[in-house]
Amino acid sequence: MEYEKICEMILECDKNIRYVGIYDYGELYDKMRPGLKSHLSREETEVSLSQAVYRWSTRKKTADKIGKPVYALAKYEKIYRVTVPIGGAGLILISIELDSDVNNIVEKILTVKNQHSS
């Protein structure tokens, strides 16, 4: 998959998207909105994503009863953070400004993801 292209397309979905990262098989592909400073270092982001991958594996355990997870949304004091599965074991992490219509943005993100998933 063209993860760099997917990152760029997701970032272009909305001006309130701060950061997009795709973590797959130990590799991180990411893009930050120009002019913004990341809240986390690259190392902190990688650790956070590896933990998120583990959480996704636990969500999948109940998929036969409640359905496959589509995305997860967390609200922090400074940002929204959305995680979306992609590919076999990949995960997209997106940070979004708080003054956003996060549900609308997530729908746009899912559209981009679905255009590039098999």
FENNORKA-V84695 format. One record per helix or strand. SS is the DSSP state (H for helix, E for strand). FROM is the first residue (numbers start at 1). LEN is the number of residues. If there is no record, write none. Layout:
# FENNORKA-V84695
ss: (SS,SS)
from: (FROM,FROM)
len: (LEN,LEN)
This chain:
# FENNORKA-V84695
ss: (H,E,E,H,H,E,E,E,H)
from: (3,17,27,42,63,72,79,90,102)
len: (9,8,6,19,4,4,8,8,14)
